[in-house]
Amino acid sequence: MPTSKNKKRGEPIPKHFQSPEEAGQFWDSHDSADYEKDMVDVECEIDIKRRAFLVPLDRDLYRKVQSSARKSGVSAETLLNMWILEKAS
């Protein structure tokens, strides 16, 4: 029984998508399992140069940081990184 995801089974994969959104819309309504014959194995290397570390903040404290960041014209992430760098130096 077809699901809503693979209701368009058999429709060919477009050779090119006009945008990432168009590709997302296609794959939101199609099941990749229906296209296994069209897929090829690939090898790739991923070199992660940046890591993000999640640090929990109190909600009220974060709101204060957001407000200060807006006044400074930067993101809350940037402002926090600047403050931590100042204190850590």
Buried (B, 14 or more C-beta within 10 A) or exposed (E): EEEEBBEEEEEEBEEEBEEEEEBEEBBEEBBEEBBEEEEEEEEEEEEEEEEEEEEEEEEEEEEEBEEBBEEEEBEBEEBBEEEEEEEEE
